[in-house]
């Protein structure tokens, strides 16, 4: 049984460890062994903490034997993204100049998982500065998509998605300010949840300066896993409050059911931005499954969708021109410098008053989306309008970047509004996974997860059964 524990999900592992059916050491060792097999090929991990993890597992097993109170992730092996502080390790964020940037305290989300009993077994790869939808960098190398090495595994949580898909821990920590959880999950055939802004506390004491305001409004941390049930578990553990994050909101994880919550809006694109036929087919299949499950599904377009997508580029890139540009030029690798310049080519330059007006427009759009969710509590839409991109598409200049930005508009529009979004796989297309995105109003992750579980149950998807490694 020990050799197969890397295939178990987090929920089952947590139950089995608490009951004594298996030990945390057995579970952790199984995932470490799995990492030893697949990490040299696919490179999702930047660091593996075998000795430290086994000592933590032994302590977890001792706590079970002593009958002490146990957290909901007690003894479960997890991975942490390379851009979140983990005390005693470097928060490299994929940047060579940060290889010795040692964190002295944990990021609050990391703290929450560890307090819930999780055992950290390693760090996962990112692009430099976690700023691309592709996961490679000069410091840690390239992470490969386990389905097709010619396609991106997504970014910036590409290492997290690949680790979860391959069985290197059933739960992976990720972060998302423009699709960085949802897109890698989509590309690698796992589930990924971007929580609402303010749901999960975040803060890196190692950061050189405070994150600017638009990034604060878009950025979140959340879990990736092979099942929606594990996302629910990971979110519950990750979302406890922390005074280091003044944006954190003590919102409940679930709300009382209300009339009309089974109304779903199906959105496949606008006149300007249409979904790839394989993506549209995945959406139609998911819509049919939801109808079979008793939902009312109607075609509807969220208000000012195109404007919301443009707003992400407008405010974040103008902000980055002041907050990140010099650091990208100083410490970034060639790939992030190229991608940044190509994105900048599509960014309208804003002076102070223009930036303030753009930020005010965010409130207008978010208000209109709130009214939309009054009628349709759940929005079923693409993760991306395109199948996973060819590797390094963002290195081919501004014209290629224009295609990328159009495809990623379902990701960036929801990110700049601070909304929750769930990426859930539904099958395969052209040799890679394809999935759908479930979006709801602020702090309604419970709706996203419930709908995602209904889709998952009917899709019959198992990433481990689909992989040949």
PyMOL commands that set and color helices and strands:
alter all, ss='L'
color gray80, all
select helices_A, chain A and resi 2-7+10-19+24-42+50-66+96-98+108-115+128-130+158-166+182-188+213-218+228-238+277-292+305-323+325-331+334-344+352-375+393-395+398-407+409-416+445-459+463-466
alter helices_A, ss='H'
color red, helices_A
select strands_A, chain A and resi 45-48+77-81+119-124+136-137+141-142+171-176+191-194+220-225+263-267+296-299+378-381+421-429+432-440
alter strands_A, ss='S'
color yellow, strands_A
deselect
rebuild
show_as cartoon
